[in-house]
Amino acid sequence: MPSKNDRPDKSPLKLNSLIEEALKSGADSIELEYVPEGLEVTYMFGNMGIGEIIDDRSVIREIVRELIREAKLEHQTRGTLQWTSGGKSYKIRVEEYESFGESTFRLVLSKSKQRRARR
């Protein structure tokens, strides 16, 4: 996984880029957890994870605000995001829970099921 400083296009890190990176790499989920160094982003592949640290506090605030707003987590701990990437639709289940007194987020990625037309 590229770090925020190694992004080839030097675009700012956003929720969109984290989700796209996870989908591109085939991750099952993304975990976002506050650590002393910043925000730890872990891309999970089954029981294995590969992570990076985002240390820019303004970027962290923007990512978390966007996640809370888009998944409608203002007054609940679970929500969903509908996402389209590469012509495929995904339903992303978002969970917020507490870990060591801090909010932690888990985004579970799954392809949306296509409904069959009834005949």
N, C-alpha and C positions, 0 to 999 in steps of 0.2 A: 504494500500500500504506500502510495506517495505521502510524504508529510506535507504540511501546509506550505513549507518553504520549497518543496520540490515539484510543485504543480507546474507542468510544462507550459500552460497558458497563463500562469500567474494570476488567474482569476481569484477573487476573494472566496474564501471558504464559506459555504452556505449549506443549509439543510439539503437543498436540491443536490449539491455536489456530493454530499455524504451518501444520500440514497442512490444516486446514479453510480457511484463507485461500488457500493454494495451489490447492486444488481449486475453490473458489468463483471464483477469478480465471482459471482455465484454464491454470495453469502446468504445464510438462512435468516440472519437477524443482525441488528446493530444495537450495541449497548452504549449509552452515554452516561458517564459517571464523573462527578466532580472529584478531583484529586488535588493535593497541594500545588502541583505544577500547572493546573488548569482543568480542562475537560478531556477526559480519556474517552476516545472513540474506539470501540472494539467491534470489528467485523467478525461475526461468528459463523463457523463452518462446522455444523454438528457440535462436537465437544471441544473444538479447537478455535482459538480466536487470534486475530492479528490486529494490533492496535496502533494508535498514534495519539499524541497529546496536542491539543490546541491550547496555546498559552496566551493568545490575545483575548483579553477580557471583553472587549467590545464585540468581537466575533462570537464569543461564547454566548453573550446576552442575546444577540440577534438570532442565533440558531435556536436557543431555548424558547425565546418569544415566538418565533415562527412555528416551532413544533407545537407549543401549547395552543396557539391560535388555530392552526390548520387542523389539528386533531381534536379541537374543542375540549381541551383539558382544564379550562378555567375553574370548573366546579365539579369535576369528576376525575377519576384516576385511569380511565380507559377510554380510548377513542379509536377512530380509524381514519386513514387517509386513502383516497383513491388516487392511483398513480398510473401514468402511461409512459412507457419507455420502449423505444425500438418497436413500436407497433403492438406491443403487448400491454394488457391491463393488469395491474397489481392491486391487491387490497393489503394495506399495511396496517396491522394491528399495533396500536401504541399503548403501552402501559407505563404508568408512573408509580414508583414505589420509593420507600425511604431506605437509605443505606447509610449507616453511621450519621444520622441526622440530616442528610442532604437528599434532595430529590434526585432520583436516578431514572433513566428512561430506557425502555426496551422497545425496539421497533421490529416486529416479526413480519418478514416479507413472504408473500404467497401470491401466486398468480390467481387472478379472478377466474372463477369457474364460468365457462360458457354455458348458457342455458340452451338446451335443445328446443327446437320449435316443435310444438305438438301438431300432429296431423290428424 
